[in-house]
């Protein structure tokens, strides 16, 4: 999921909170979360769908017809189908990444998890993810949910953010620090 560590607009938080409350009332938290992730993955993997979701050039009807057909084929929860229809109607479908990120934060808080944002130069393998999760769980003392992102500019190392704490152990930062130190020498 491409949720990146970004500040979430207040409107996206309100939509996520409303969806969260409805999913909780219907006792469908797992299926709603799974369907949201599935829809986001479809958007991320299809340039055409991404354009349809993010471009203001398409009319509400065009977006609604195409996205409803996709949701039907994906066999998503009825709540998700209605919710995405509402986003299209209110011209907020382009905020779906933010809404899903806010929904996942609410879900993590509800289940007692802490979200750790991890940025690495390369995709982490399962062993690395497991080790990182274990170490963070021991350090924080709570269950950890990782939000993984890759950024080749880091060259190596990791940037880990948990709540307001950030550990930047990236090679890019180390090289920048050396560059700054070298300027002071000359």
C-alpha positions in Angstrom: 0.0 0.0 0.0 1.4 3.4 -0.9 0.3 5.4 2.1 3.7 7.1 2.9 4.1 9.0 6.1 2.2 12.1 5.2 -0.1 14.4 7.0 -3.6 13.3 6.4 -6.1 16.0 5.4 -8.9 16.6 7.9 -11.6 15.6 5.3 -9.9 12.3 4.8 -9.9 11.7 8.6 -13.6 12.4 8.8 -14.4 10.0 6.0 -12.2 7.3 7.5 -13.8 7.8 11.0 -17.3 7.5 9.5 -16.3 4.3 7.6 -14.7 2.9 10.7 -17.8 3.5 12.8 -20.0 1.9 10.2 -17.7 -1.1 9.8 -17.6 -1.5 13.6 -21.4 -1.4 13.8 -21.7 -4.0 11.1 -18.9 -6.1 12.7 -17.1 -6.1 9.3 -13.8 -4.5 10.2 -11.7 -7.3 8.6 -13.6 -7.4 5.3 -13.7 -3.6 5.0 -10.0 -3.4 5.6 -9.2 -6.2 3.2 -11.5 -4.7 0.5 -10.0 -1.2 0.9 -6.5 -2.7 0.5 -7.6 -4.6 -2.5 -9.1 -1.5 -4.2 -5.9 0.5 -3.4 -3.8 -2.3 -4.8 -5.9 -2.3 -8.0 -5.5 1.5 -8.3 -1.7 1.2 -7.7 -1.3 -1.6 -10.3 -3.4 0.0 -13.1 -2.4 3.2 -14.8 -5.9 3.5 -16.3 -7.7 3.0 -13.0 -5.2 5.4 -11.3 -6.0 8.1 -13.9 -9.7 7.4 -13.5 -9.5 7.9 -9.7 -7.1 10.9 -9.7 -8.1 12.9 -12.7 -10.7 15.6 -12.5 -11.2 15.2 -16.3 -13.7 12.3 -15.8 -17.3 13.0 -14.9 -18.9 11.5 -11.8 -20.9 9.2 -14.1 -17.8 7.9 -15.9 -16.0 7.3 -12.6 -19.1 5.7 -11.0 -19.8 3.4 -13.9 -16.2 2.2 -14.3 -15.4 1.9 -10.6 -18.7 0.2 -9.8 -18.0 -2.4 -12.5 -14.5 -3.0 -11.0 -15.9 -3.3 -7.4 -18.6 -5.7 -8.6 -15.9 -7.9 -10.2 -13.8 -7.7 -7.0 -16.9 -8.8 -5.0 -16.2 -6.2 -2.3 -18.2 -5.7 0.9 -21.4 -3.7 0.2 -20.3 -1.1 2.7 -17.2 -0.4 0.6 -19.2 -0.3 -2.6 -21.5 2.4 -1.1 -18.6 4.2 0.5 -16.6 4.5 -2.7 -19.8 5.6 -4.4 -20.2 8.4 -1.9 -16.6 9.4 -2.4 -17.2 9.6 -6.2 -20.5 11.5 -5.6 -18.7 14.0 -3.4 -15.7 14.2 -5.7 -13.4 12.8 -3.0 -12.3 9.6 -4.7 -8.9 11.1 -5.4 -8.3 11.2 -1.6 -8.7 7.4 -1.3 -5.0 6.9 -0.3 -5.3 9.3 2.5 -8.7 7.9 3.6 -7.3 4.3 3.7 -4.2 5.5 5.6 -6.4 7.2 8.2 -8.7 4.1 8.4 -5.7 1.9 9.1 -4.5 4.2 11.8 -7.9 4.0 13.5 -7.9 0.2 13.1 -4.4 0.0 14.7 -5.4 2.2 17.6 -8.6 0.1 18.1 -6.6 -3.1 18.1 -3.8 -1.8 20.4 -1.2 -1.8 17.6 1.4 0.9 16.9 2.1 1.8 13.3 5.8 2.1 12.5 6.7 3.8 9.2 9.8 2.2 7.6 11.6 3.7 4.6 14.3 1.5 3.1 16.5 1.8 0.0 15.3 -1.6 -1.2 12.3 -3.9 -0.5 12.8 -5.8 2.7 12.6 -9.6 2.6 10.4 -11.5 5.0 13.2 -12.3 7.4 14.2 -8.6 7.7 10.6 -7.6 8.2 10.1 -10.3 10.9 13.3 -9.2 12.7 12.4 -5.5 12.5 8.9 -6.2 13.8 10.3 -8.3 16.7 12.9 -5.6 17.6 10.4 -2.8 17.5 7.8 -4.8 19.5 10.5 -5.4 22.2 11.5 -1.8 22.2 7.9 -0.3 22.2 6.2 -3.0 24.2 3.1 -3.2 21.9 2.1 -5.0 18.8 3.6 -3.3 15.7 2.2 -2.9 12.3 4.7 -1.9 9.6 4.0 0.6 6.9 6.8 -0.1 4.4 8.1 2.2 1.7 11.1 2.1 -0.5 13.2 5.1 -1.5 16.3 4.3 -3.6 17.7 7.8 -2.8 18.6 6.5 0.7 21.3 4.3 -0.9 21.2 2.0 2.2 20.0 1.8 5.8 16.5 2.7 7.1 14.4 5.5 8.4 12.1 4.3 11.1 9.3 6.5 12.5 7.1 5.4 15.4 4.8 8.1 16.7 6.9 11.3 17.1 10.2 9.4 17.3 12.3 9.1 14.2 15.5 7.1 13.7 17.3 8.1 10.5 20.0 5.5 9.9 20.2 6.0 6.1 23.4 6.2 4.2 22.1 9.4 2.5 21.9 11.2 5.8 25.3 9.9 7.0 26.8 11.2 3.7 25.1 14.5 4.1 26.4 14.8 7.7 29.9 14.1 6.5 29.5 16.8 3.8 28.4 19.3 6.4 31.3 18.4 8.6 33.8 18.7 5.7 32.5 22.2 5.0 33.4 23.2 8.5 37.0 22.0 8.1 37.8 24.0 5.0 
